[in-house]
Amino acid sequence: MREFIISTESNADLPEEFILEHDICVIPHYYSIEDEIYGEDKELTIKEFYDAMRAGKKAGTMASNPVVIEEKFTSLVKEKKDILHISFSSKLSGGCSNVVVKSEEIMEKYPKSKIVVLDTLSASAGEMMMIMKALELKKEGKSIDETKDIIEGLIPHICAHFTVDDLNHLYRGGRLSKTSAFVGTLIGVKPILHINDEGGLVALSKTRGRKKSMTVLVDNLSERLGEWKDKQIAIGILHGDCEEEALYLKQLITDALGYDKFLVRPVGPSIGAHSGPGLLGVVFLGEYR
């Protein structure tokens, strides 16, 4: 059985030390502030990125570069390693499609190679959890196909729910009308968004007030757990440069459900460019999304 490497994109928001420890191949996605492009040799810290948005600078995103995908994957294939690529949702970016196309070209050029691309229909901590599970299965000696099949079975159960602090970022990203953003801001509306079964980011409900929106996130988690209550890989807590509130949300979940294993991570630019500073999210395994 050939060795396989786990690959993903920078959208998974993995800590650098985790990437190095587990030898994960990371395909960069790119982002911009005004006309300056970042994402590979040049990066902003999370705080620098969100502070730029707070200052009113325009943020944008770009998918992966096919040339970079080819270089990274070809290098691994030449080392006689197969690749399991755990991808950012195809509904949120063209990156998954770029990887699929390049993988097919590489396998045609190197017929003994195997590259499996798994569309997680998820993002950030959702991908991170699947990567953690894949690493566990690999350590147990599972093959690339066995690992892929087990991870694929988790996809419908990865629940990712978010709220945002400023509706205007959703308007700029095309997720909300200008009128809805303006009126919602005036009356303090906080939408609850989630990644649906098709992998798209859509509105689930709305509430008023920041603390109430956190309560709704915890309620949604409780309602969806079902038989997955004791099968969590971890509970993901995501934030757009608002760690103090993320830790408050973590405590609410601990108080309500007793969980003590969490992944508290800042959301990177690929999502943050559209959701803005102040995003709060919870990611977990549940009966339905």
Protein Blocks (a to p, Z undefined) as FASTA:
>chain_A
ZZddddddfklopafklmmmnopacddddddehjbcchilpccdfklmmmmmmnopacdd
ddddfklmmmmmmmmmmnopacddddddfklocklmmmmmmmmmmmmmmmmbccddddeh
iahjlmmmmmmmmmmmmmnopafklmmmmmmmmmmmmccddddfblklmmmnopacfklm
mmmmmnopacdddddfkopacdfbdcedjklmmmmmmmmmmmmnmmmlmmcfbdcdddeh
iaklmmmmmmmmmmmnopabdcdddddfklmmmnoghiacdddddfbZZ
